[in-house]
């Protein structure tokens, strides 16, 4: 068994939820995942995470969205230090010059006006131009489809972070 997972399996529920929270940002997700322990292996962890995430309500999804900084920024409405470090790493390829930062900031502002939340994208490996293209394309979504797309992007981010977390020790 993965040593990080083995150690996490024996923590009390509150400590386990607090430790896993940076992988997603939703307290309900973290508490539910911690309550499902013991979890046998990485595949079971990823599967449980997906099942929990998809069963959560919109307010729980919003809490996870709020744990991310806007693309090109370093702060978030609510985030752990670990979550902010991971966000910075995930956006590293999208590090941009000042003109691109301004373009992304304006696009983020328009997105937030339209949908009432920050733009969520699994940014790992994507350039700022790719991210901007995705954002512009998603501006054509209706509110319900965009919420589902944001939730799917968060699911992908969570999967990447869970794998990173398992490799952390």
Residue, then its C-alpha position, 0 to 999 in steps of 0.5 A: x500500500x502507498x505509505x501516504x495512503x496507509x498513514x492517512x487511513x489511520x488518522x482520525x476523521x477530522x485530521x484526515x479531512x483537513x489533510x486531504x482538503x487541499x486536493x479539492x477545496x470542498x469541505x463536504x468532499x474532504x469529510x465524505x472521503x475521510x469517512x469512507x476510509x480505509x481506502x485500499x489503493x490509488x485506484x479506489x481513492x480516485x474512484x471514491x473521489x469521483x463518486x463523491x464529487x459528482x454527488x455533491x451539490x452546487x454550493x459544495x462545488x462553489x466552495x471548491x471553485x473558491x479555493x482556486x486563484x484566478x488564472x494568472x493570480x496568486x490568491x483565492x477567496x478561500x484556499x489552503x497554503x498547499x492548494x495555492x502552491x499546487x495552483x501555482x505549479x499547475x499554472x506554471x506553463x501559463x506564466x505570462x507577460x504583462x500584456x497576456x496578464x491583462x488579456x486574461x484578467x479582462x477575460x476572467x472579468x467577463x467570465x465572472x460577470x456572465x457566470x458569477x464565479x471564477x473561471x475553472x480550468x485544468x491548467x496543467x500543461x496549458x499555455x496562456x493562449x490555450x487557456x484564453x481560447x478555452x475561456x473564450x469558447x466556454x463563454x458560449x455555454x449556457x449557465x447549466x452547461x458551464x457549471x457542469x464543465x467547471x465541475x468537470x475541470x475541478x474533478x480533473x484538477x482533484x485527480x491530479x492533486x490526489x496523485x501528487x498528494x500520494x507521491x508527497x512522502 
